[in-house]
Amino acid sequence: MNSTIPYKIYLSEEEMPKYWYNVKARMKTQHPPFLNPATMQPCTKADLQPVFCDECIDQELNEKDEWIEIPADIRNFYKTFRPSPLVRAYFLERMLDTPAEIYYKFEGNNTSGSHKLNSAAAQAYYAKKQGLKSVTTETGAGQWGTALAMACAFFGLNLDVFMVKVSSEQKPYRKEVIRTYGANVIPSPSNTTAAGRKILKEFPQTGGSLGCAIAEAVEKALASDSCRYVLGSVLDHVILHQSVIGLEAKTALEKYGVTPDIVIGCMGGGSNFGGLIGPYMGDRIDGKNDIRFIGVEPASCPSVTRGKFAYDFCDSAKTTPLAKMYTLGCGFMPSPNHAGGLRYHGMSPIVSQLCHDGYIRAVAIEQNKVFEAALAFAKCEGILPAPESAHAIRVAMDEALKCKAEGTKKKILFGLTGTGYFDLAAYKQYNDGAMTDYIPTEADLQKGFATIPKCSANAQFE
Ligand SMILES: *Cc1c(COP(=O)(O)O)cnc(C)c1O
């Protein structure tokens, strides 16, 4: 290791971002507006106010301000787990025997284990500032529920987490972390809401679904004036909060004069990837850099690589506003064999628009290749990665191997979004040789596409 770049590049508290970066202010084409499903007209602030916090709505609709100040109380909370490490992956480079330089930004260094705490902190703070008493949300695997429980504990808010029933049974320890931070975990479907009671009556044995959990969480929030609903990905204000990842990475790399040639991230709802690339994308749009951006999704849930760019509901219960995005259809169900996370049917409207405009290339990877990369990374860099994060590792390794074949010395930055401690069932499946690569057939996709709403905004698809 004789380069002058250290293994970890540290930032001081002073160097931490004081503003979030709003990439929309630089985008040449804005994504089309969210539509109110009742009227099919663009959503106004008043439409969104019963569901979301006021400040988050303002951020959601802001296409003008490139920089939005991070309130001091959020910056103080960020200090408990940020800055996150920016690591030069010397040991991965050595293992691959590549001339490429590989860097990763590790977001798993907090108890919730992922980048989701960056937005949970902001959303809890704004709810408290608005004088609300409580918030609700849903969680599938549990990372978002844990992150929000931590943020609500810090800012003094009550939280009800509707947790998909099978997950709450399969991941009892996740549930316990959430409860330890003082939040209430309600296995969904539950008899505490009309939406839950309806499902239970029809399907008493159901293990629940994310769509049902969202419907319950929204219903609960709408029932009280001092309660709102919060969402952990997809929306523009979540991408804004996640820009702290890209800003820190950029500051750290600039200390050593490094501009990446390639930036890679995994894509579920698109929040970590949107946040990582945002500050670099602003310059890319203005022609000030020539960075290649690669978003990685699972081959079993290929929203961007095989989906349609259309208006669709953000949830399978069809309760939310419609967003123009790459989607497999809100009724698309990934195969139960898929263990690697990132199972959302759609994609952030910002990330979708940037893909559509040619600034981002999306690639889809089968899960056995993802876990192969996860194990290789764990053995040389030490960190046990979340399966989601390992999608980005896989493509970073592939790009580094291309550099080796071509004899080029590219600089590669990727987002390592979290740790895999709560995903050991998936690792067990891989270690047992029991992991399968299911790729949806055209017929499977057509079934999902049939659930995309037929409306005039989607006329081009009919
Ligand atoms: C939730 C999650 C993701 C995917 O969500 P995005 O909104 O696409 O960022 C990726 N990695 C980890 C560890 C997660 O918990």
The ligand as an SDF file (V2000), in Angstrom:
LIG
                    3D

 15 15  0  0  0  0  0  0  0  0999 V2000
  -33.5860   -0.5000    1.6740 C   0  0  0  0  0  0  0  0  0  0  0  0
  -32.2190   -0.8560    1.2690 C   0  0  0  0  0  0  0  0  0  0  0  0
  -31.7730   -0.7160   -0.0590 C   0  0  0  0  0  0  0  0  0  0  0  0
  -32.6550   -0.2860   -1.1950 C   0  0  0  0  0  0  0  0  0  0  0  0
  -33.3580    0.8850   -1.0440 O   0  0  0  0  0  0  0  0  0  0  0  0
  -33.0970    2.1730   -1.9650 P   0  0  0  0  0  0  0  0  0  0  0  0
  -34.2270    3.0750   -1.6560 O   0  0  0  0  0  0  0  0  0  0  0  0
  -33.0860    1.7180   -3.3860 O   0  0  0  0  0  0  0  0  0  0  0  0
  -31.8010    2.7250   -1.5580 O   0  0  0  0  0  0  0  0  0  0  0  0
  -30.4590   -1.0060   -0.3580 C   0  0  0  0  0  0  0  0  0  0  0  0
  -29.6060   -1.4510    0.5890 N   0  0  0  0  0  0  0  0  0  0  0  0
  -29.9870   -1.6150    1.8660 C   0  0  0  0  0  0  0  0  0  0  0  0
  -28.9990   -2.1150    2.8640 C   0  0  0  0  0  0  0  0  0  0  0  0
  -31.3020   -1.3170    2.2630 C   0  0  0  0  0  0  0  0  0  0  0  0
  -31.6780   -1.4870    3.5300 O   0  0  0  0  0  0  0  0  0  0  0  0
  1  2  1  0
  2  3  1  0
  2 14  2  0
  3  4  1  0
  3 10  2  0
  4  5  1  0
  5  6  1  0
  6  7  2  0
  6  8  1  0
  6  9  1  0
 10 11  1  0
 11 12  2  0
 12 13  1  0
 12 14  1  0
 14 15  1  0
M  END
$$$$
